[in-house]
Amino acid sequence: PDWSKQYPDRTELLEYIRNVAKKYDLFENVKFQHRVNTLRWDEGEGKWHVTVLNMNTELERTLKFDVNISSRSFKSSKLPAQFENFKGPKLHTANWNSEVNLENKVVAVIGTGASALQVIPEIVDKVKELIVYQRRPPWIIPKDQFEYPTWLQQAFQKVP
């Protein structure tokens, strides 16, 4: 990939994924703005029954598959009910809105899973104060970020 650094940011990764999907004509096989409502295995048929809701048309349909590959967890990206009365912006890393301006705001990050470990370093220098709530601390090792100079990016293209 034509990444500018060892650990590319969200924007660069998204651009890479879109380019790969375009190059290999994958968009016709991908459903955007759809939500999986149910997923169940039918032992008699030997098939997965997947009920999918089109978020734009609100049309729901059930599809059958031989194989199910989950590319993300089955956890919901809904926020807990306790946050309903909170008046400020509420973000979930699964549905990140980069339009929300976090500069000079007091921001709380709830949880220290993989998503938090990605978002915290991105916002810590922008916010007025960052408060992190965690149940159990994860074991992590700091990563050293290395920006690739142009000559090295060009070398990667010629010698993968």
N, C-alpha and C positions, 0 to 999 in steps of 0.2 A: 504493500500500500504506500501511497505518497503522503505519509504522515510527516508532520513538521517536528514532532518530538516523540520520545520513547512511549509516553502515555498520552495519547491524543485526548482532547477534550470532547465533550458531547457533540458539538457542532461538527467537528472534523470526522468523528465516527459516523454521525448521521449522513454526512455527505458521502463517505465511503460506502455505506450500506446502500444508499440510493443509487450510486454509480454501478455497483455490482448488480443490483436488481434490474437496472436499465440494460446493462450489458448482456445479461443472460435472459432477458424477457420474463422476469419473475413477477412483475406487477400484475399480470393477468391472473396469476394464481394466488394472489394475496388479497385478503378482504380487510379493508380499512373501515373504521367506524362500525365495527361489529363487536358484540360481546357474547362470550360463551356463557349461557345460563345454566346448562346442565351437561354433564358428561357421565355416561354410564355404560358399563360393559354388559352386553346381552350374551349370556353363556350359550343359549340355544342357537342363536344365529352366528355366534363367534365374531361379533362386530361391536364396534364402539358406536353408540348413539349420541350425537352431539347436537344439542339444541342451541341455535345461534340467533341472536336478535340484531337486526340491522338498526343501528341507532338513528339513522336518518329517516327511514320509512316506518320504523317500529314494527316491521314485519318479522315474525319469528318462524323459523323452520328447523326441522330436524334432519340431519344428514347422517349417513352411516359410513363407517370407515373400518378397514381391516387393522390399521395401525394408528396409534395415537402418539404423537411426539409433542410434549408440552415444552414450549420455548420460554415459559415463565412460570412462576409459582401459581398455585391455585388460590392464593390469598387475594382478597378484594383490595382495591385501592381506595375504598371508602374511608372517610375519616370517622373516628369514634363520635358517638352522639354527644359527648361532653363538649365538643367544639361547636355545636350548632349556634350557640349564643355569642360566640366570639365575633366581634365586629370587623377585625382586620382581615387581611388576605390569608387564606388557608391554602397551602400547597401540599401535594403528595408527590413523592419522587417518581411514582409510576405515571403521573399525569403532569409533569413539570411545565409550568408556564413561565417562560423566560421573559415575558413582557412585564412581569411584576418587578417593580423597582425596590430592591432591598437596601439601597444605600441609606446610611444613617438611621436605620431602623433597629429596634431591639428584636432579635429573632430567636425563637426557640426551635431546636431540632429534637424531635422525640424519637429515641431509638438510636442505636449505634451499629446497625447492620451494614451490609455492603453498600447500600444506597447512601447512607449517611456518611460513610467513609469517602464517598466520591463527592458529595455535595458540600460538606463542611470546608474542605480546603479551597473550594471555588468561591465561597461567599464570605469567609472569615475576614478578609481584608476590606470588604465593602460595607459590612454592617457596623452599626454603632456598638452593639453588644450582642454576643452570641452565647446562648445558654443551651447546653446539651443535657438532655435527660436520658438516663439509661438504666436498665434493670441490672444487667450483668455486662461488664466490660469485655469486649472481644480481645483476642490475642492478635496483635498486628505488628508488622515490621515496617518502619518508615521506608518509603520508596524515594529513590533519587531520580528527579526529573532531568532528562537530558534532551536539549533541543538539537535537532539535526541541522547542521549547516547545509547550504544549498548543494555543495559539491558531494556531500554524503547522500543526500536525497537522490541526486542524479546517479550515483554509483549503485544505489539500491535498485533503481529502475533497470540498469544494465546487467547487474550481477545479483540476482535474488538470493 
